[in-house]
Amino acid sequence: MMAMFSYVNARYLNGKGQGIVEYALILAFVIAVAAALLAGGDIRTAVTNIFTNVANALTDNASATTPTTGP
């Protein structure tokens, strides 16, 4: 009986469980963000605007730095 307790303690009750908890918390955060985005409202609009602004800035920057050929 003591050997079984020692095995369970070594296998499941040490620091290895911390990784599983961290992954579960990250997954819960991702699900909460996805639910907020799918529900619509201000968060969805704000995120859409941010991505649009970044895409526009990258497009403007790429066209401004494109070298032109000679005459």
Backbone as JSON, one array per atom type, in Angstrom:
{
  "sequence": "MMAMFSYVNARYLNGKGQGIVEYALILAFVIAVAAALLAGGDIRTAVTNIFTNVANALTDNASATTPTTGP",
  "N": [[0.83, -1.19, 0.0], [1.94, 1.22, 0.76], [3.86, 1.5, -1.19], [2.28, 1.94, -3.43], [1.14, 4.41, -2.79], [3.43, 5.98, -2.73], [4.15, 5.81, -5.42], [1.93, 7.06, -6.7], [2.16, 9.58, -5.56], [4.67, 10.4, -6.53], [4.19, 10.32, -9.23], [1.88, 11.89, -9.89], [1.49, 14.02, -8.12], [3.53, 15.84, -8.07], [5.55, 18.54, -9.45], [4.91, 18.27, -12.14], [2.24, 18.46, -12.77], [1.76, 21.13, -12.87], [2.27, 22.16, -15.4], [0.11, 21.19, -16.9], [-2.0, 22.54, -15.7], [-1.31, 25.16, -16.37], [-1.55, 25.08, -19.19], [-4.29, 24.59, -19.32], [-5.3, 26.97, -18.25], [-4.42, 28.8, -20.19], [-5.86, 27.85, -22.39], [-8.47, 28.35, -21.48], [-8.39, 31.14, -21.42], [-8.06, 31.73, -24.15], [-10.47, 30.71, -25.14], [-12.27, 32.41, -23.86], [-11.61, 34.89, -25.02], [-12.22, 34.32, -27.7], [-14.97, 33.87, -27.48], [-15.81, 36.4, -26.71], [-15.17, 37.84, -29.01], [-16.8, 36.64, -30.92], [-19.27, 37.27, -29.95], [-19.67, 39.8, -30.72], [-19.92, 43.39, -30.74], [-18.1, 46.02, -29.05], [-15.5, 45.06, -28.66], [-14.97, 43.36, -30.79], [-15.09, 45.16, -32.93], [-12.99, 46.88, -32.26], [-10.73, 45.17, -32.4], [-10.85, 44.45, -35.09], [-10.42, 46.94, -36.27], [-7.8, 47.46, -35.42], [-6.3, 45.44, -36.73], [-6.84, 46.17, -39.37], [-5.68, 48.72, -39.48], [-2.98, 48.04, -39.05], [-2.5, 46.44, -41.32], [-2.88, 48.33, -43.34], [-0.82, 50.13, -42.72], [1.41, 48.52, -43.18], [1.12, 48.03, -45.91], [1.3, 50.65, -46.95], [3.9, 51.27, -46.15], [5.37, 49.37, -47.54], [4.9, 50.1, -50.2], [6.05, 52.59, -50.2], [8.74, 52.1, -49.89], [9.49, 50.69, -52.09], [11.78, 50.25, -54.63], [12.36, 52.32, -57.46], [12.72, 51.92, -60.98], [15.2, 52.97, -63.33], [15.16, 55.67, -65.88]],
  "CA": [[0.0, 0.0, 0.0], [2.82, 2.38, 0.83], [4.52, 1.62, -2.48], [1.32, 2.54, -4.34], [1.05, 5.82, -2.41], [4.66, 6.63, -3.18], [4.08, 5.91, -6.87], [0.95, 8.1, -7.03], [2.73, 10.86, -5.15], [5.75, 10.75, -7.45], [3.7, 10.43, -10.61], [0.82, 12.86, -10.14], [1.4, 15.12, -7.17], [4.72, 16.68, -8.09], [5.46, 19.74, -10.27], [4.49, 18.03, -13.52], [0.85, 18.89, -12.93], [1.73, 22.57, -13.07], [2.19, 22.41, -16.84], [-1.26, 20.93, -17.34], [-2.82, 23.65, -15.21], [-0.99, 26.35, -17.17], [-2.19, 24.9, -20.49], [-5.74, 24.74, -19.14], [-5.58, 28.4, -18.09], [-4.25, 29.44, -21.5], [-7.0, 27.45, -23.2], [-9.64, 29.08, -20.98], [-8.24, 32.52, -21.87], [-8.32, 31.77, -25.6], [-11.9, 30.51, -25.33], [-12.95, 33.63, -23.42], [-11.4, 35.91, -26.05], [-12.99, 33.92, -28.88], [-16.39, 34.09, -27.19], [-16.04, 37.85, -26.74], [-15.11, 38.29, -30.4], [-17.97, 36.12, -31.64], [-20.47, 37.9, -29.43], [-19.81, 41.11, -31.35], [-19.78, 44.52, -29.84], [-16.97, 46.92, -29.15], [-14.22, 44.34, -28.72], [-14.8, 42.88, -32.16], [-14.8, 46.32, -33.76], [-11.65, 47.37, -31.93], [-9.73, 44.25, -32.94], [-10.89, 44.59, -36.55], [-9.77, 48.21, -36.61], [-6.36, 47.33, -35.19], [-5.73, 44.66, -37.82], [-6.95, 46.97, -40.58], [-4.65, 49.76, -39.4], [-1.66, 47.42, -39.24], [-2.39, 46.04, -42.72], [-2.72, 49.55, -44.13], [0.51, 50.67, -42.47], [2.38, 47.67, -43.87], [0.96, 48.26, -47.35], [1.85, 51.97, -47.24], [5.34, 51.21, -45.96], [5.94, 48.56, -48.62], [4.86, 50.85, -51.44], [6.94, 53.74, -50.08], [10.14, 51.66, -49.95], [9.74, 49.95, -53.32], [12.68, 51.04, -55.48], [11.9, 52.56, -58.83], [13.76, 51.67, -61.98], [15.69, 54.17, -64.02], [14.36, 56.18, -67.0]],
  "C": [[0.87, 1.25, 0.0], [3.54, 2.59, -0.49], [3.57, 2.28, -3.5], [1.17, 4.03, -4.05], [2.28, 6.58, -2.88], [4.65, 6.81, -4.7], [3.12, 7.03, -7.3], [1.51, 9.47, -6.69], [3.81, 11.31, -6.13], [5.22, 11.04, -8.85], [2.77, 11.62, -10.82], [0.83, 14.08, -9.22], [2.65, 15.98, -7.13], [4.51, 17.86, -9.04], [5.01, 19.52, -11.69], [3.06, 18.47, -13.79], [0.73, 20.38, -13.19], [1.59, 22.9, -14.55], [0.79, 22.22, -17.38], [-2.18, 22.06, -16.92], [-2.56, 24.91, -16.04], [-1.63, 26.25, -18.55], [-3.7, 25.08, -20.39], [-6.11, 26.21, -18.97], [-5.43, 29.15, -19.4], [-5.44, 29.11, -22.4], [-8.26, 28.2, -22.78], [-9.58, 30.54, -21.43], [-8.56, 32.65, -23.35], [-9.81, 31.59, -25.87], [-12.68, 31.76, -24.93], [-12.79, 34.74, -24.46], [-12.21, 35.59, -27.3], [-14.48, 34.16, -28.66], [-16.71, 35.58, -27.23], [-16.04, 38.37, -28.17], [-16.34, 37.84, -31.19], [-19.26, 36.77, -31.18], [-20.69, 39.27, -30.06], [-19.58, 42.21, -30.35], [-18.49, 45.28, -30.05], [-15.63, 46.2, -29.28], [-13.95, 43.9, -30.15], [-14.42, 44.04, -33.09], [-13.4, 46.83, -33.52], [-10.57, 46.48, -32.51], [-9.69, 44.34, -34.46], [-10.19, 45.86, -36.99], [-8.25, 48.13, -36.45], [-5.71, 46.57, -36.34], [-5.78, 45.42, -39.15], [-5.88, 48.05, -40.61], [-3.26, 49.2, -39.63], [-1.47, 47.02, -40.7], [-2.18, 47.25, -43.62], [-1.32, 50.14, -43.95], [1.58, 49.84, -43.18], [2.32, 47.88, -45.38], [1.57, 49.61, -47.74], [3.37, 51.96, -47.15], [6.0, 50.43, -47.09], [5.96, 49.34, -49.93], [5.8, 52.05, -51.39], [8.41, 53.33, -50.22], [10.46, 50.86, -51.19], [10.63, 50.79, -54.23], [12.09, 51.18, -56.88], [13.06, 52.3, -59.78], [14.1, 52.98, -62.68], [14.84, 54.54, -65.22], [14.39, 55.32, -68.21]]
}
